[in-house]
Amino acid sequence: MQSPAKPALLSTPPNAPSSESPQRVVIACGGTGGHLFPGIAVAETLRQRGHESLLLISEKQIDALATEGYGHLKFEKLRTEAMPSPVSLKFPGFLFKLGKSMLRCKRMIKDFGGTAVLGMGGFTSTAPLLAGRMAGCRTFIHESNAIPGRANRLNAKFSDVVLVGFDVCGRHFAGRRVETVGTPLRPALTERPDREAGLRHFGMEVSDAPVLLVMGGSQGARGINRLVIESLPALTKAGVRVLHISGLPDQDEVEAAYQGANGGHVVLPFCADIQYAYAAASVAVCRSGASTLAELAHYGLPSILIPYPFAAEDHQTRNAEIFSSDGSALLWTQDSLQAAMFTRDLVALLTDALRLKTMGEAMLKHSPAEAAEKVCDVIEGEAKDEATA
């Protein structure tokens, strides 16, 4: 699959608000959809305000796929890797590669004329933030999860402001300036199609039959995929239609499992038009990454959250607990699930209209209102403070 085109930077778009001091913001956001889509949301909002941005993404196929359709934004690929233990034999090699990435980032920031660097999380952000500090830029990180990972604990040391998605996360950054902004939503989600439009988008029959949305994040979730595959005969018999976003790694296995299952199901490796999937769904079964949760909340979609069991510091469980504690979602652990129990409880939920309505209303209360705008407010505010200092 081809990478998205990289057009020359656009100047202020038509009808954009004027700005006395246009900012040029480098946004490090590659590696996962949970970093990339919020980064794109911030870039789009900056553009609307008359600023420009340069988005640094990874070399992964998912980044190339997810950035298609954003030809009006400028992307650059940056090779990065996670930091090994300081006592590991790999650590000296990591430091050497980090140094090379820093030098490349410093050149890119200089060529772009960067005034600020925003890291959306992960070690993809470390070299750009360090280079930004060296170049005299204002620096920011965004942590969307309830508990920050190793990367952002480190990145916070090089940041002027730490932006968080959940209030509870702020306590992990003692001594730093912290602002709660929510997790920015990808631009397409400002559109809220109705259920009929969602069903038609995927070629599904318009009816009252329940639709189960299955997804595991931008790269899929093998545990969830195999659980749903095992449950598929019983789900089909119960009249449940499945909209299954498998992720690229499990595409072949999932597609093969659905062959011959005549239940009006749809299987996709990736879904760029995710707003239609949320509109079509009655319930979502998914991981509990912070970006996914922000999107589910925006649509008020009742959800069954199955946290990734090997996430750093079990942060997906901490995320899910925020939503399960008030009845917005159900938290089911992967190691406790069997196909028979999963199907029984899922079908019971799908046929309980009152419970689904209550869950949906509770989920909407978590919607991250204007998160991208709040991020941009902080970036602009820091620029004004610097100008008047």
Residue pairs with C-beta under 8 A, 6 or more apart in sequence:
1 61
1 64
1 65
2 64
3 64
3 67
3 77
4 64
4 67
4 68
4 69
4 70
4 71
4 75
5 71
6 74
6 75
6 76
7 71
7 72
7 74
8 74
9 52
9 54
9 74
10 47
10 52
10 72
11 52
12 18
12 22
12 50
13 47
13 48
13 72
16 47
16 48
16 49
16 50
17 48
17 49
17 50
18 50
19 49
19 50
19 51
21 383
21 384
21 387
22 50
22 51
22 52
23 46
23 51
23 52
23 115
23 116
23 379
23 380
23 383
24 51
24 52
24 53
24 54
24 112
24 113
24 114
24 115
24 116
25 42
25 43
25 46
25 51
25 52
25 53
25 54
25 114
25 115
25 116
25 117
25 118
25 379
26 53
26 54
26 56
26 105
26 108
26 109
26 112
26 114
26 116
26 117
26 118
26 128
26 132
26 137
27 39
27 42
27 43
27 53
27 54
27 55
27 56
27 117
27 118
27 120
28 39
28 56
28 78
28 117
28 118
28 119
28 120
28 124
28 125
28 127
28 128
28 129
29 35
29 36
29 38
29 39
29 40
29 55
29 56
29 57
29 119
29 120
29 121
29 124
29 125
30 36
30 56
30 57
30 58
30 60
30 63
30 77
30 78
30 80
30 122
30 124
31 57
31 58
31 60
31 63
31 80
31 122
31 124
32 62
32 122
32 217
32 218
32 219
32 289
33 62
33 66
33 217
33 218
33 219
33 291
34 121
34 144
34 217
34 218
34 289
34 290
34 291
34 292
35 120
35 121
35 122
35 124
35 291
36 57
36 63
36 66
36 67
36 120
36 218
37 66
37 184
37 185
37 186
37 291
38 120
38 142
38 144
38 183
38 184
38 185
38 186
38 291
38 371
38 372
39 55
39 118
39 120
39 184
40 55
40 67
40 70
40 73
40 186
40 187
41 184
41 185
41 186
41 187
41 371
41 372
42 53
42 118
42 120
42 184
42 372
42 375
42 376
43 53
43 55
43 73
44 73
44 187
44 372
45 184
45 372
45 373
45 375
45 376
46 52
46 53
46 376
46 379
47 53
47 72
47 73
49 376
49 380
51 376
52 74
53 73
53 74
54 74
54 75
54 76
54 108
54 112
54 114
55 67
55 73
55 74
55 75
55 76
56 75
56 76
56 77
56 78
56 105
56 108
56 124
56 128
57 63
57 67
57 75
57 76
57 77
57 78
57 124
58 77
58 78
58 79
58 80
58 124
59 77
59 79
61 248
62 218
62 219
62 248
62 270
63 77
65 248
65 270
65 272
66 218
66 270
66 272
67 73
67 75
68 272
69 272
76 108
78 101
78 104
78 105
78 124
78 127
78 128
79 97
79 101
80 101
80 122
80 123
80 124
80 126
80 127
81 94
81 97
81 123
82 122
82 123
82 151
83 91
83 94
83 123
83 126
83 150
83 151
83 154
84 90
84 91
84 94
85 91
98 126
98 127
98 130
101 127
102 127
102 130
102 131
102 134
103 131
104 127
105 127
105 128
105 130
105 131
105 132
106 131
106 134
106 135
108 114
108 131
109 117
109 128
109 131
109 132
109 135
109 137
110 135
114 132
114 135
114 137
115 137
115 138
115 383
116 132
116 137
116 138
116 139
116 140
116 379
116 382
116 383
117 128
117 129
117 131
117 132
117 137
117 138
117 139
117 140
118 139
118 140
118 141
118 142
118 375
118 379
119 125
119 126
119 128
119 129
119 139
119 140
119 141
119 142
119 152
119 155
119 159
120 141
120 142
120 144
121 141
121 142
121 143
121 144
121 149
121 151
121 152
121 155
122 149
122 151
122 152
123 151
125 141
125 151
125 152
125 155
126 151
126 154
126 155
126 158
129 139
129 141
129 155
129 158
129 159
130 158
132 138
132 139
132 158
133 139
133 158
138 160
138 379
138 382
138 383
138 386
139 158
139 159
139 160
140 159
140 160
140 161
140 162
140 163
140 375
140 378
140 379
140 382
141 152
141 155
141 156
141 159
141 162
141 163
142 163
142 164
142 165
142 181
142 183
142 184
142 375
143 152
143 162
143 163
143 164
143 165
143 169
143 173
144 164
144 165
144 166
144 183
144 289
144 290
144 291
144 294
145 165
145 166
145 169
145 289
145 290
145 315
145 316
145 318
145 319
146 166
146 168
146 169
146 290
146 315
146 318
146 319
146 321
146 322
147 169
147 172
147 313
147 314
147 315
147 318
148 156
148 169
148 172
148 173
148 315
149 312
149 313
149 315
150 312
153 172
156 162
156 173
156 176
159 176
160 177
160 382
161 176
161 177
161 178
161 179
161 378
161 382
162 170
162 173
162 176
162 177
162 178
162 179
163 178
163 179
163 180
163 181
163 375
163 378
164 170
164 173
164 178
164 179
164 180
164 181
165 180
165 181
165 182
165 183
165 290
165 294
165 368
165 371
166 180
166 290
166 319
166 322
167 180
168 318
168 322
170 178
170 180
179 374
179 378
181 368
181 371
181 374
181 375
181 378
182 294
182 368
182 369
182 370
182 371
182 374
183 290
183 291
183 293
183 294
183 368
183 371
184 294
184 368
184 371
184 372
184 375
185 294
185 295
185 298
185 368
185 371
185 372
186 274
186 295
188 272
188 273
188 274
188 275
189 274
189 275
189 278
189 295
189 298
189 299
191 275
192 275
192 279
192 299
193 201
193 275
193 276
193 279
194 279
195 279
195 280
196 206
197 276
197 279
198 275
198 276
198 277
198 278
198 279
198 280
198 281
199 205
199 206
199 211
199 280
200 206
201 273
201 276
201 280
202 243
202 266
202 276
202 277
202 280
203 266
204 211
204 241
204 243
204 264
204 266
204 280
205 264
209 239
209 240
209 241
209 264
210 239
210 240
210 241
210 282
210 283
210 350
210 351
211 240
211 241
211 242
211 243
211 280
211 281
211 282
212 228
212 235
212 240
212 241
212 242
212 243
212 281
212 282
212 283
212 284
212 285
212 346
212 350
213 243
213 245
213 277
213 278
213 280
213 281
213 283
213 284
213 285
213 286
213 301
214 224
214 225
214 228
214 242
214 243
214 244
214 245
214 284
214 285
214 286
215 221
215 244
215 245
215 247
215 271
215 277
215 284
215 285
215 286
215 287
215 292
216 222
216 224
216 225
216 245
216 246
216 247
216 286
216 287
217 247
217 286
217 287
217 289
217 292
218 247
218 270
219 247
219 248
219 249
220 245
220 246
220 247
220 248
220 249
220 250
221 247
221 286
221 287
221 306
221 308
222 249
222 250
223 306
223 309
223 334
224 285
224 286
224 287
224 306
224 334
225 244
225 246
225 247
225 250
225 253
225 254
227 306
227 334
227 337
227 339
227 342
228 235
228 242
228 244
228 285
229 253
229 254
229 257
230 339
231 339
231 342
231 343
231 346
232 242
232 257
232 258
232 261
232 263
232 265
233 261
234 339
234 340
234 343
234 347
235 242
235 263
235 343
235 346
235 347
236 261
236 262
236 263
236 265
238 343
238 347
239 263
240 263
240 346
240 347
240 350
241 263
241 264
241 265
241 266
242 258
242 263
242 265
242 266
243 265
243 266
243 268
243 277
243 280
243 281
244 254
244 258
244 265
244 266
244 267
244 268
245 268
245 269
245 270
245 271
245 277
246 253
246 254
246 255
246 267
246 268
246 269
247 269
247 270
248 269
248 270
251 269
254 267
255 267
258 265
258 267
271 277
274 295
278 284
278 295
278 296
278 299
278 301
279 299
281 301
282 302
282 350
282 356
283 301
283 302
283 303
283 304
283 346
283 349
283 350
283 356
284 296
284 301
284 302
284 303
284 304
285 303
285 304
285 306
285 346
286 292
286 296
286 303
286 304
286 305
286 306
287 305
287 306
287 307
287 308
287 316
288 305
288 306
288 307
288 308
288 316
288 317
288 319
288 320
288 323
288 331
289 308
289 316
289 319
290 319
293 305
293 319
293 320
293 322
293 323
293 366
294 366
294 367
294 368
294 371
296 303
296 329
296 363
297 323
297 328
297 363
297 364
297 365
297 366
297 367
297 368
298 367
298 368
299 363
300 360
300 361
300 363
300 364
300 367
301 360
301 363
302 328
302 329
302 349
302 355
302 356
302 359
302 360
302 363
303 323
303 328
303 329
303 330
303 359
303 363
304 329
304 330
304 332
304 346
304 349
305 320
305 323
305 324
305 329
305 330
305 331
305 332
306 332
306 333
306 334
306 337
307 314
307 316
307 317
307 319
307 320
307 331
307 333
307 334
308 316
308 334
309 333
309 334
309 335
311 317
317 331
317 333
320 329
320 331
321 331
322 366
323 329
323 331
323 363
323 366
324 330
324 331
326 362
326 365
327 358
327 359
327 362
328 359
328 362
328 363
328 365
328 366
329 359
329 363
330 349
332 342
349 355
349 356
350 356
